[in-house]
């Protein structure tokens, strides 16, 4: 791995030289006067004085040289729609949306809140903000009105862009009543709400003087030409609120120039996608993967990007692979949860389609277990690359960079620190861990381009949240536990708040889940720490079995529970053995595949499950309640 080691070493030791080279991957209206300004740590400004524009780099420069090439492929298996936009067509649609914004009074630096399903207009809405220098804040479509209202009050948008409804599993998910309620609850509601009427919620109420119709305004601006607004590199591009926040939401603020460069470099060095190819990320624009690798990253690289409204199982478990075959997808990005969902389906669905275009599959969003990693890699017959990052970082922190060196894959490991990240594993006293020693994943600043520049409107919160755990030296804390082996491969063990303290022994839920999943009958598992009077906390496991017949009687459940506990004993010792193993048919997750661990824990402790507006299948919580009552 000498080539990559040298590449990474140079990115840390010669930051200015390294990132000046990467900056050449994008278009600058005005070159930077200073590559890295770290004069006010931990705040950093990248490409200071340079002027660029995200929308220009993602759309205009390709529309100029390759106008007829595919840019955006919109597919909805919910409404059976499919539409392909060339770069030239995408530019026209974005300019129309930008003209609408200008008519509605949106100016440079104003915030536009986007609360949308996965439809093409959502992409136009984001890119139009970038075009005119407005700051978008995308909120996951279907978030509860109260959650939406807190984000409105933090960002203070002048405009909200929304729709009558989304679709999920063939049923409309109305949005308009949530928009109206959020605007009623908010202290600073937007003056205007731009609505895309999909005809899914017939006769939804309109608020006179506030609500405006997208189709009418688009027709009015059908020939609009809206030039890009060149922004200084450090001007904000967007705000994205981190999930699971309590109290006042935490808005991750992203810059413009650093983010553009980081994404362009990542497309070349990590994802190895180039102009004319197609990328399919199965996320949602409400999450950071959707921002970076549905909208901006692929388009900056000149790739076509697929925007998919639907589930991995409808109309059948082969739908994703059908899309890969039809559009000759070369780079795919998904989540471990999706793999575990597919693992429960007939493997024949993976063999029905020609996947020869697919170079690799990337997985991120939560720790990837070795069993699932091995299964999907064997089934697809291509490299499956785990990578680790956060909303805060905007792009991967740990990954194999195949564009630099094709390093060996280690199952369940996101491998090595990505160039630009001086990433290390720290003990809680701030000293550095040795090989195979569990500690906290941290980054020695400055954070590389593309990472959050601050928390929106709260510089002091940026420092206290991310830079207060370690102060000598000051280090960015990821709040994740990790471990590095003697060969430099990293494994993420879960959130610091996912650590269970059993009679003074600190146990990561990920480690116990891995042990449970070594039992061949188990398809998926979630382990949570439950309050225990004697030991402080005890692990409790909720396991999905591959075959329901294995647990259809009390006797079978008891026998399998005993076997699973034995597996944990063998892997980690009796101290890690779950107090109980409950068997269920499905685990509660958000529609983007994130496990609702805190809700599971709350139910196990007899507490309220909390905000469940993003849950995909409410019946899974009922199953947990029933299992706990047995």
C-alpha positions in Angstrom: 0.0 0.0 0.0 2.9 2.3 -0.6 1.2 4.5 -3.2 -1.7 5.3 -1.0 0.4 5.8 2.1 2.5 8.4 0.3 -0.6 10.1 -1.2 -2.1 10.4 2.3 1.1 11.5 3.9 1.5 14.3 1.4 -2.1 15.4 2.0 -1.3 15.9 5.7 2.3 17.3 5.5 1.9 19.5 2.4 -1.8 20.6 2.7 -1.4 23.7 0.6 0.4 21.9 -2.3 -1.9 18.9 -2.2 -5.2 20.8 -2.1 -4.0 23.3 -4.7 -3.7 20.4 -7.1 -7.2 19.0 -6.2 -8.6 22.5 -6.7 -7.7 22.2 -10.4 -10.5 19.6 -10.8 -13.1 22.3 -10.6 -13.8 25.7 -12.3 -12.9 28.9 -10.5 -14.2 32.3 -11.6 -11.3 33.7 -9.6 -8.4 31.6 -8.1 -7.8 31.3 -4.4 -5.5 33.8 -2.8 -4.7 31.4 0.1 -5.3 27.6 0.1 -5.7 27.0 3.8 -6.4 29.8 6.4 -6.1 28.2 9.8 -5.4 31.4 11.7 -8.4 31.0 14.0 -8.5 27.4 15.1 -10.5 25.2 15.1 -12.2 27.3 12.3 -10.7 26.9 8.9 -11.2 28.6 5.6 -10.3 26.7 2.4 -9.4 28.4 -0.9 -9.8 31.9 0.6 -10.5 34.6 -1.9 -11.4 32.1 -4.6 -14.7 32.4 -6.4 -16.7 29.5 -7.7 -20.3 28.1 -7.9 -21.5 24.6 -7.1 -24.3 24.7 -9.8 -21.9 25.9 -12.5 -19.5 23.0 -11.7 -22.3 20.5 -11.5 -24.4 21.6 -14.5 -23.3 24.5 -16.8 -19.7 23.4 -17.6 -21.0 20.0 -18.8 -24.0 21.5 -20.5 -21.6 23.6 -22.5 -19.3 20.8 -23.6 -21.7 17.7 -23.6 -25.2 19.2 -23.7 -27.0 16.0 -24.8 -25.3 13.6 -22.4 -27.5 12.2 -19.6 -27.4 14.2 -16.4 -30.4 13.3 -14.2 -32.4 10.1 -14.4 -35.6 10.3 -12.3 -37.3 6.9 -11.6 -40.3 6.4 -9.4 -41.6 2.9 -8.9 -44.3 4.5 -6.8 -45.9 6.4 -9.6 -44.4 4.4 -12.5 -42.7 7.5 -13.9 -39.3 7.6 -15.5 -37.6 10.6 -17.1 -34.1 11.4 -18.3 -32.8 14.9 -18.4 -29.7 15.8 -20.4 -27.2 18.4 -19.0 -28.8 21.0 -21.3 -32.3 20.1 -20.2 -31.2 20.1 -16.5 -29.7 23.6 -16.9 -32.9 24.9 -18.4 -35.0 23.5 -15.5 -32.6 24.8 -12.9 -32.7 28.3 -14.5 -36.5 28.2 -14.5 -36.5 27.3 -10.8 -33.9 30.1 -10.2 -36.1 32.6 -12.0 -39.1 31.6 -9.8 -36.9 32.1 -6.7 -35.9 35.6 -7.8 -39.6 36.5 -8.5 -40.4 35.3 -5.0 -37.8 37.6 -3.5 -35.0 35.1 -2.8 -31.6 36.8 -2.6 -28.0 35.8 -2.2 -27.5 34.4 1.4 -31.2 33.9 2.0 -32.3 30.5 3.1 -34.7 28.2 1.2 -36.1 25.3 3.1 -36.7 22.2 0.8 -39.2 19.7 2.1 -39.7 17.3 -0.8 -40.1 13.7 -1.9 -37.5 12.2 -4.2 -38.7 13.8 -7.4 -36.7 15.7 -10.1 -38.0 19.0 -9.0 -36.2 18.5 -5.6 -32.9 18.4 -7.5 -33.8 21.5 -9.5 -34.7 23.2 -6.2 -31.3 22.5 -4.6 -29.3 23.4 -7.7 -31.2 26.6 -8.2 -30.3 27.7 -4.7 -26.6 27.1 -5.5 -27.0 29.0 -8.8 -28.1 32.3 -7.2 -26.2 32.0 -4.0 -29.1 31.1 -1.7 -28.5 28.6 1.1 -30.7 25.5 1.0 -31.8 23.6 4.0 -33.3 20.2 3.0 -35.5 18.6 5.6 -36.4 14.9 5.1 -39.9 14.7 3.5 -42.4 13.5 6.0 -40.7 14.8 9.1 -43.2 15.8 11.8 -44.6 19.3 11.8 -42.9 20.1 15.2 -39.5 18.9 13.9 -40.0 20.9 10.7 -41.0 24.0 12.7 -37.8 24.0 14.8 -35.7 23.8 11.6 -37.7 26.7 10.2 -37.0 28.8 13.2 -33.3 28.0 13.2 -32.8 28.7 9.5 -35.4 31.4 9.1 -36.1 30.7 5.4 -37.8 33.3 3.2 -39.2 30.4 1.0 -40.2 26.8 1.5 -40.4 24.5 -1.5 -42.7 21.5 -1.0 -45.2 19.2 -2.6 -48.7 17.9 -2.0 -47.4 14.5 -1.2 -44.7 11.8 -1.4 -45.4 8.1 -2.1 -44.3 5.1 0.0 -45.2 1.5 -0.8 -47.9 2.6 -3.3 -49.6 4.9 -0.8 -49.5 8.7 -0.8 -47.8 10.4 2.2 -49.5 13.8 2.3 -47.1 16.7 3.1 -49.3 19.8 2.9 -51.0 19.5 6.3 -47.5 19.1 7.8 -46.3 22.2 6.0 -49.3 24.2 7.2 -49.0 23.0 10.8 -45.2 23.7 10.8 -45.8 27.2 9.5 -48.4 27.7 12.3 -46.1 26.5 15.0 -43.0 28.4 13.7 -42.1 31.8 15.1 -40.4 32.7 11.8 -42.5 31.0 9.0 -41.5 31.6 5.4 -43.3 34.3 3.5 -44.0 32.0 0.5 -44.5 28.3 0.0 -43.8 27.0 -3.5 -45.8 23.8 -4.2 -45.2 21.1 -6.7 -48.7 19.6 -7.2 -48.2 15.9 -8.1 -52.0 15.2 -8.1 -51.6 12.7 -5.2 -53.5 14.7 -2.6 -56.6 15.9 -4.4 -58.0 19.2 -3.2 -55.4 20.0 -0.6 -56.0 23.4 0.9 -54.0 26.5 -0.3 -53.2 29.4 1.9 -54.1 32.6 0.1 -51.2 35.0 -0.4 -48.6 32.5 0.8 -48.9 29.4 -1.4 -47.8 29.6 -5.0 -48.0 27.0 -7.8 -44.8 25.7 -9.4 -46.4 24.7 -12.7 -47.9 28.2 -13.2 -44.6 30.0 -12.4 -42.5 27.5 -14.5 -44.7 28.2 -17.5 -44.2 32.0 -16.9 -40.4 31.5 -16.8 -40.1 28.8 -19.5 -37.4 30.8 -21.4 -35.6 32.2 -18.3 -31.9 32.8 -18.4 -30.4 33.2 -15.0 -26.6 33.7 -14.8 -24.7 32.0 -11.9 -23.7 34.1 -8.9 -20.0 33.6 -8.1 -19.5 33.1 -4.4 -16.4 33.5 -2.3 -15.2 30.0 -1.4 -16.2 30.3 2.3 -19.7 31.5 1.7 -22.3 28.9 2.9 -23.8 26.5 0.4 -26.3 24.8 2.6 -27.4 23.9 6.1 -28.2 20.3 7.0 -29.7 19.4 10.4 -28.2 16.3 12.0 -30.7 13.6 12.8 -31.7 12.6 16.3 -31.1 16.1 17.8 -32.9 17.1 20.9 -33.9 20.6 21.9 -32.6 23.2 19.4 -31.5 21.5 16.2 -27.9 21.5 15.1 -27.4 22.9 11.6 -24.2 21.7 9.9 -23.0 24.6 7.8 -21.1 23.7 4.6 -19.0 26.1 2.6 -18.9 26.4 -1.2 -15.4 26.1 -2.6 -14.0 23.5 -0.2 -17.1 21.3 -0.7 -16.9 21.5 -4.5 -13.2 20.5 -4.4 -13.7 17.7 -1.8 -16.5 16.2 -3.9 -14.6 16.4 -7.2 -11.6 14.8 -5.6 -13.6 12.1 -4.0 -15.3 11.1 -7.3 -11.8 10.6 -8.8 -9.9 9.0 -5.9 -12.6 7.1 -4.0 -15.6 6.4 -6.2 -13.6 6.4 -9.5 -16.6 7.7 -11.5 -16.0 9.7 -14.7 -17.9 11.7 -17.3 -20.4 9.7 -19.3 -20.8 7.0 -16.6 -23.8 6.6 -14.3 -24.0 6.6 -10.4 -26.9 5.2 -8.4 -27.1 6.2 -4.7 -30.1 4.7 -3.0 -30.3 7.4 -0.3 -32.6 10.4 0.0 -31.8 14.1 -0.5 -32.9 14.6 3.2 -29.6 13.0 4.3 -26.0 14.0 3.6 -25.4 11.1 1.2 -28.2 12.5 -0.9 -26.5 15.9 -1.0 -23.0 14.7 -1.8 -23.6 11.6 -3.9 -27.0 12.0 -5.5 -27.0 15.7 -6.4 -23.6 17.3 -6.3 -20.7 14.7 -6.5 -21.8 12.7 -9.6 -22.8 15.8 -11.5 -19.6 17.6 -10.7 -17.8 14.6 -12.1 -19.9 14.8 -15.3 -21.8 11.5 -14.5 -25.5 10.9 -14.8 -27.1 10.5 -11.4 -30.1 8.4 -10.6 -32.8 9.9 -8.4 -35.0 7.0 -7.2 -38.4 7.2 -5.4 -39.2 3.8 -4.1 -38.1 0.9 -2.0 -35.6 -1.9 -2.7 -38.4 -4.5 -2.7 -41.1 -2.9 -4.9 -42.2 -4.2 -7.4 -39.8 -7.0 -6.4 -36.4 -7.4 -4.8 -34.6 -7.1 -8.2 -35.6 -3.5 -8.9 -32.3 -1.9 -8.0 -30.4 -4.4 -10.2 -32.9 -3.8 -13.0 -32.0 -0.1 -12.8 -28.2 -1.0 -12.8 -28.7 -3.1 -16.0 -30.9 -0.6 -17.8 -28.7 2.5 -17.2 -25.4 0.7 -17.1 -24.6 1.9 -13.6 -20.9 1.8 -12.9 -20.9 3.2 -9.3 -23.5 2.3 -6.7 -23.8 3.6 -3.1 -26.2 2.1 -0.5 -26.4 1.2 3.2 -25.7 -1.9 5.2 -29.4 -2.0 6.3 -30.4 -2.4 2.6 -28.0 -5.3 2.2 -29.5 -7.0 5.2 -33.0 -6.4 3.8 -31.9 -8.0 0.4 -30.2 -10.9 2.2 -33.7 -12.0 3.4 -34.9 -12.2 -0.2 -34.5 -14.9 -2.9 -30.8 -14.5 -4.1 -32.1 -15.3 -7.6 -33.1 -11.6 -7.9 -29.4 -10.7 -7.9 -28.7 -13.1 -10.8 -31.5 -12.1 -13.1 -29.9 -8.9 -14.5 -26.7 -8.0 -16.3 -24.5 -6.2 -13.8 -21.4 -6.2 -15.8 -21.3 -2.4 -15.9 -21.0 -2.2 -12.1 -17.4 -1.6 -10.9 -18.1 -1.5 -7.2 -20.7 -1.0 -4.5 -20.1 1.4 -1.6 -21.8 1.0 1.7 -22.1 3.6 4.5 -24.4 5.0 7.2 -23.9 2.5 10.0 -21.3 -0.2 10.9 -21.2 -3.0 8.3 -21.1 -6.5 9.8 -18.7 -9.1 8.3 -21.4 -11.6 7.5 -23.4 -9.1 5.3 -20.2 -7.8 3.8 -19.1 -11.2 2.7 -22.6 -12.2 1.5 -23.1 -9.2 -0.8 -19.6 -9.3 -2.2 -19.9 -13.0 -3.1 -23.4 -12.6 -4.6 -22.3 -9.6 -6.8 -18.8 -10.8 -7.5 -17.4 -7.2 -7.3 -15.6 -5.2 -4.7 -17.9 -3.9 -1.9 -16.3 -1.0 -0.2 -17.3 0.0 3.3 -16.7 3.7 4.0 -17.3 5.8 7.1 -18.3 9.4 7.5 -20.8 11.7 9.1 -23.2 14.5 8.2 -20.5 16.8 9.6 -17.7 15.7 7.3 -19.8 15.7 4.1 -17.6 13.0 2.4 -15.8 9.8 3.6 -13.3 9.8 6.4 -12.3 6.2 6.1 -12.3 4.2 2.8 -10.2 2.4 0.3 -9.2 4.9 -2.3 -9.3 2.7 -5.4 -8.4 5.6 -7.7 -5.0 5.8 -6.0 -4.4 2.2 -5.0 -6.6 -0.9 -5.1 -5.9 -2.0 -1.5 -7.2 -5.3 -0.2 -10.6 -5.3 1.4 -11.0 -6.4 5.0 -14.6 -7.6 5.8 -16.5 -5.2 8.1 -13.8 -2.6 7.9 -13.9 0.8 6.2 -10.1 0.5 6.0 -7.8 3.6 6.0 -8.0 7.3 6.8 -8.9 9.2 3.6 -6.4 11.8 2.3 -6.8 15.1 4.0 -8.0 13.5 7.3 -5.3 13.2 10.0 -7.5 10.6 11.7 -6.4 8.8 14.8 -7.8 6.6 17.6 -7.6 8.3 21.1 -8.0 7.1 24.6 -10.3 9.2 26.8 -7.4 11.0 28.4 -6.4 12.3 24.9 -3.4 10.0 24.4 -3.2 7.9 21.2 -4.3 4.3 21.2 -2.0 1.4 20.1 -3.0 -1.3 17.6 -6.1 -3.3 18.5 -7.0 -0.9 21.3 -10.5 0.5 21.4 -10.8 4.3 21.5 -12.5 7.4 20.2 -12.2 8.3 16.5 -10.8 11.8 16.2 -9.3 14.1 13.6 -6.4 16.4 14.3 -7.4 19.8 12.8 -7.6 21.5 10.5 -10.6 19.6 9.1 -10.1 19.1 5.3 -12.2 20.8 2.7 -15.8 19.8 2.5 -16.3 19.4 6.3 -18.6 21.6 8.3 -17.3 25.1 8.7 -19.4 25.7 11.8 -22.9 25.1 13.3 -25.3 27.5 11.7 -25.5 30.7 13.8 -23.7 29.0 16.7 -19.9 29.2 16.5 -19.6 28.4 20.2 -21.7 25.3 19.8 -19.3 24.1 16.9 -16.4 24.4 19.4 -18.2 22.9 22.4 -19.8 20.0 20.5 -16.8 18.9 18.4 -13.6 20.2 19.9 -14.1 20.1 23.7 -13.6 16.4 24.5 -9.8 16.6 23.7 -8.1 19.9 24.4 -4.4 19.1 24.6 -4.0 18.9 21.7 -7.4 20.1 20.4 -9.0 17.3 18.3 -12.3 16.9 16.5 -14.2 14.2 18.2 -16.5 12.0 16.0 -18.2 10.6 19.2 -17.7 7.2 17.6 -15.7 4.3 19.1 -13.2 2.7 16.8 -10.2 0.4 16.7 -7.2 0.0 14.3 -5.4 -3.2 13.7 -1.7 -3.8 13.2 -2.1 -3.3 9.4 -3.9 0.0 9.7 -7.4 -1.2 9.0 -10.0 0.5 11.1 -13.3 -0.8 12.4 -16.1 1.4 13.8 -17.7 0.0 16.9 -20.6 2.4 17.2 -21.5 5.6 18.9 -20.1 6.6 22.3 -23.7 6.7 23.5 -24.2 3.1 22.1 -21.7 1.8 24.6 -23.2 -0.3 27.4 -21.6 -0.1 30.9 -22.1 -3.5 32.5 -20.8 -3.5 36.0 -17.9 -1.2 35.0 -17.2 -3.1 31.7 -17.7 -0.9 28.6 -19.2 -2.9 25.8 -20.0 -1.6 22.3 -23.4 -2.7 20.9 -21.7 -3.4 17.6 -19.4 -6.0 19.1 -22.4 -7.9 20.6 -24.4 -7.6 17.4 -21.5 -9.1 15.5 -21.4 -12.0 17.9 -25.1 -12.6 17.7 -25.0 -12.6 13.9 -22.5 -15.4 13.8 -25.4 -17.7 14.5 -26.6 -19.0 11.1 -30.3 -18.6 12.0 -30.1 -14.8 12.5 -30.5 -12.4 9.6 -30.3 -9.1 11.6 -30.0 -7.9 15.1 -30.1 -4.7 17.3 -28.6 -4.7 20.7 -29.5 -1.9 23.2 -28.4 -1.2 26.8 -31.3 -1.5 29.3 -31.2 -0.1 32.8 -30.3 -2.8 35.4 -30.5 -2.1 39.2 -27.5 -4.4 39.9 -25.2 -3.9 37.0 -26.1 -0.4 35.7 -27.0 -1.7 32.3 -27.6 -5.0 30.6 -27.5 -5.8 26.9 -30.8 -6.8 25.3 -31.0 -8.2 21.8 -33.8 -8.0 19.3 -33.1 -10.5 16.5 -34.7 -11.1 13.1 -34.6 -14.8 12.1 -34.2 -16.0 8.6 -36.9 -18.5 9.0 -40.0 -17.7 11.1 -40.6 -21.4 11.7 -37.5 -21.5 13.9 -39.3 -19.4 16.5 -42.9 -20.3 16.1 -43.2 -22.0 19.5 -42.1 -20.9 23.0 -39.8 -24.0 23.2 -38.1 -23.1 19.9 -37.6 -19.5 21.0 -36.1 -20.6 24.3 -33.7 -23.1 22.5 -32.6 -20.6 19.9 -32.1 -17.9 22.6 -29.8 -20.3 24.5 -27.8 -21.0 21.3 -27.4 -17.3 20.6 -26.2 -16.5 24.1 -23.7 -19.3 23.8 -22.4 -17.6 20.6 -21.9 -14.4 22.5 -20.2 -16.2 25.3 -17.8 -17.8 22.8 -17.0 -14.5 21.1 -16.9 -12.0 23.9 -17.3 -13.8 27.2 -20.2 -14.1 29.6 -20.0 -10.4 30.6 -21.4 -9.5 27.1 -24.2 -12.0 27.2 -27.6 -10.3 26.6 -30.0 -10.5 29.4 -32.6 -11.5 26.9 -32.8 -12.3 23.1 -36.2 -11.4 21.7 -37.2 -12.7 18.2 -39.1 -10.5 15.9 -39.9 -10.3 12.1 -38.4 -6.8 11.5 -36.5 -4.0 13.2 -37.8 -0.4 13.4 -35.9 1.8 11.0 -36.3 5.2 9.3 -37.3 5.3 5.7 -33.6 5.9 4.9 -32.6 2.7 6.7 -31.3 4.1 10.0 -32.0 1.9 13.0 -34.2 3.5 15.6 -32.1 2.3 18.5 -33.2 4.9 21.0 -36.8 4.0 20.4 -36.0 0.3 20.9 -34.2 1.1 24.1 -37.0 3.3 25.3 -39.6 0.5 24.8 -37.3 -2.0 26.5 -37.1 0.4 29.5 -40.9 1.1 29.5 -40.5 4.6 28.3 -42.1 6.5 25.4 -40.6 5.7 22.0 -40.2 9.4 21.0 -40.5 11.0 17.6 -41.4 8.3 15.1 -42.4 10.4 12.1 -39.7 8.9 9.9 -40.3 5.3 10.8 -40.8 3.0 7.7 -42.9 0.3 9.3 -44.8 1.1 12.5 -45.7 -2.6 13.0 -42.1 -3.3 13.9 -42.5 -1.4 17.2 -45.7 -3.4 18.0 -43.7 -6.6 17.5 -41.1 -5.3 20.0 -43.8 -4.5 22.5 -45.3 -8.0 22.0 -41.9 -9.7 22.4 -41.3 -7.7 25.6 -44.7 -8.7 27.0 -44.1 -12.4 26.4 
